[in-house]
Structures are given as C-alpha cells and as structure tokens.
C-alpha cells in the first residue's frame, strides 16, 4: 500500500498562507542549509522551474512519484504560464471547476476525490503520494493521510489559511522525527496512529 503524505510548509501557528493564500514570506527561510536538505532528501518536491537552478533536474525521486494538489495551488503555476509544475511526477489536480487538464501530464479529479486517492494508494508499485496542498484539499483527505511532514518556519501569521480547512476532527499521529535548522526552521515527521 502506498502512503499519502501531506508534505507542507506552515507558520508556527499552523497557517500555510495568509488570508489570501499567499505564503511567499516563508521563502525567506530557504537558505543554503535548508535548500541542501530539500535537494538531498526531498528533491521531487522542488517544482520544475527551480530544479535546474538547484541542480536536481536529473535527481531520482526519493519519496514520491505522484503529486496531488488543489486548484488554488495549481493556479499559482498556471498564472506563471506553467501547465505541469511537477512534470517529473504523476500530477493530479483536485478541482470541480478547472475543466479539462491544460497539460497531458495532469489529470483533473473532478469527482470522488477520496475514491481516486484510495485507488492510487492501492497501486502495487511506485513510491508514495505527495499531498501538496491546499488547505481545503487536506481537510477533505484527512482520513486518507498516512504521514505528515511539516516544515515549520519561525513566523507567526495570526490568521490565514490553516493546514486543514475542515471541521473539528481529532486525528492522532505519532512523532517519528524532528530536524532543526540554524535559521529556526523545524521539520517534523508524524505517522498516523492506527
């Protein structure tokens, strides 16, 4: 069974973006130490436009071969003229309003999101599935998430887009590892408690 991992960046107070969804203030923490960690440990999470600049364009995927993102996250790439931001992965976009996929590498999931994710998880071969965002999508898929990898940047937003845009639901996870960086960033990995 393949794992669904919510690999996400957030503020100390658990927001993945400001009230409009913008998370660009977190880019200030992408220093050489942290970028080195991403290059060596999670190179597949670096979008197409950054792969060549960071020297990972030919690096093998380590954790994921599939990415699932919401329309809002995908819209950021489309607005930049990029139709396949993670062309080195199988790309899925969950959207009821996007319509046809603008790229042959992208599959739009317009109906039965949970069913499609369950199908992907039962595939017998392949690496894990990366849930890229956003908030509403993570909320809809909370029961399907097997692992959390949370990159917490040393900022407080006060309000904004929460990690999980869903109603109240207590879901237990077990801390598996913590990695700290000199710039104050912390990466925590949790496994769903079964």
C-alpha positions in Angstrom: 0.0 0.0 0.0 1.4 3.4 -1.0 1.4 6.2 1.6 -0.3 9.6 1.2 2.0 12.2 2.8 1.0 15.8 3.5 4.4 17.5 2.9 3.6 21.1 3.8 5.2 24.4 4.9 3.5 26.4 7.7 3.9 29.1 10.2 4.5 28.4 13.9 0.7 28.9 14.4 -0.2 26.4 11.8 -1.1 28.5 8.7 0.1 27.6 5.2 -0.7 31.0 3.8 -2.1 34.4 4.7 -5.8 35.0 4.4 -5.5 35.3 0.6 -3.4 32.1 0.5 0.0 33.8 -0.1 2.9 32.1 1.6 5.8 34.0 -0.1 7.1 35.3 3.2 8.2 31.8 4.0 10.7 31.9 1.1 13.0 34.0 3.3 13.9 30.8 5.1 15.1 28.9 2.0 18.8 29.4 2.9 21.6 27.2 1.7 21.4 24.7 4.6 17.6 24.2 4.2 17.8 24.0 0.4 20.6 21.4 0.8 18.2 19.4 2.9 15.5 19.6 0.3 17.9 18.8 -2.6 19.2 15.7 -0.8 16.1 14.4 1.0 13.0 15.6 -0.9 14.3 16.6 -4.4 11.0 15.7 -6.1 9.2 18.4 -4.1 11.1 21.1 -6.0 9.0 22.5 -8.8 10.1 22.3 -12.5 11.2 26.0 -12.6 13.6 25.5 -9.6 15.0 22.1 -10.4 17.7 23.2 -12.9 18.7 26.2 -10.7 19.1 23.9 -7.7 20.9 21.2 -9.7 18.3 18.5 -9.1 16.9 18.1 -12.6 18.4 14.6 -13.0 18.0 13.6 -9.4 15.9 10.5 -8.8 12.7 10.8 -6.8 13.3 9.6 -3.2 9.9 9.5 -1.6 7.2 10.4 -4.1 6.3 9.6 -7.7 2.8 11.2 -7.6 1.6 14.7 -6.5 -1.9 15.7 -5.7 -2.8 19.4 -5.3 -5.8 21.6 -5.2 -6.9 24.1 -7.8 -5.6 27.0 -5.8 -2.1 25.6 -5.5 -2.2 24.6 -9.2 -3.4 28.1 -10.2 -0.1 29.6 -9.0 1.7 27.6 -11.7 -0.9 28.3 -14.3 -0.7 32.1 -13.6 3.1 31.8 -14.2 2.4 30.0 -17.6 3.4 26.6 -16.3 1.0 23.8 -17.0 3.0 20.9 -15.5 4.8 22.3 -12.4 5.9 18.8 -11.3 6.5 17.1 -14.7 8.9 14.6 -13.1 5.9 13.2 -11.1 2.4 12.0 -12.0 0.3 15.1 -11.4 -3.3 15.2 -10.2 -5.3 18.3 -9.5 -8.5 18.1 -7.5 -10.9 20.6 -8.9 -14.6 20.7 -9.7 -14.3 23.9 -11.7 -11.0 23.6 -13.7 -12.5 21.5 -16.5 -10.1 19.7 -18.9 -6.5 19.5 -17.9 -4.3 22.0 -19.7 -1.4 19.5 -19.9 -1.2 15.8 -20.8 0.8 15.1 -17.7 -2.0 16.4 -15.4 -5.2 14.5 -14.5 -8.0 16.5 -13.1 -10.0 14.8 -10.3 -13.5 16.4 -10.5 -15.5 13.8 -8.7 -15.0 11.2 -6.0 -11.7 12.5 -4.8 -11.4 10.1 -1.9 -12.2 7.1 -4.1 -9.5 8.2 -6.6 -6.9 8.7 -3.8 -7.8 5.2 -2.4 -7.2 3.8 -5.9 -3.8 5.5 -6.1 -2.8 4.2 -2.7 -3.6 0.6 -3.6 -1.4 0.5 -6.7 1.2 -2.2 -6.2 4.2 -0.4 -7.5 5.6 3.0 -7.1 6.7 5.5 -4.4 4.5 7.5 -2.2 1.9 10.1 -3.0 2.6 13.7 -2.0 -0.3 15.8 -1.0 1.0 19.3 -1.9 -1.9 21.4 -0.8 -4.0 23.2 -0.1 -6.0 23.6 3.0 -9.4 22.5 1.8 -8.0 19.5 0.0 -6.1 18.4 3.1 -9.3 18.7 5.1 -11.2 16.6 2.6 -8.4 13.9 2.7 -7.6 14.0 6.4 -8.8 10.4 6.8 -6.6 9.2 4.0 -3.4 10.9 5.1 -0.8 8.4 6.4 2.1 10.7 7.2 2.7 14.4 7.9 6.0 16.1 7.1 5.6 19.6 8.4 8.2 22.3 7.6 7.6 24.9 10.3 9.1 28.3 9.6 9.7 30.7 12.5 6.9 33.1 11.7 3.5 33.8 13.3 0.7 34.8 10.9 -2.1 35.3 13.4 -4.7 34.3 10.9 -4.8 32.9 7.4 -5.2 29.6 5.6 -5.0 26.7 8.2 -3.2 23.5 7.4 -6.5 21.7 7.4 -9.6 23.5 6.1 -12.1 21.2 7.7 -14.4 21.0 10.6 -13.3 19.8 14.0 -11.9 16.3 14.0 -9.4 14.9 16.4 -6.9 12.7 14.5 -3.9 11.2 16.3 -0.4 11.0 14.8 2.9 9.8 16.4 6.0 11.9 16.1 8.7 10.0 14.3 11.5 12.5 13.8 12.4 16.2 14.2 15.1 18.0 12.3 16.1 21.6 13.2 18.0 24.2 11.1 20.1 27.2 12.1 17.6 29.6 10.5 14.9 28.4 13.0 13.0 26.1 10.6 11.9 22.7 12.0 10.9 19.7 10.0 8.7 17.2 11.9 7.6 13.8 10.6 4.5 12.1 12.0 2.9 8.8 11.2 -0.9 8.2 11.6 -1.6 6.3 14.8 -3.7 3.3 13.8 
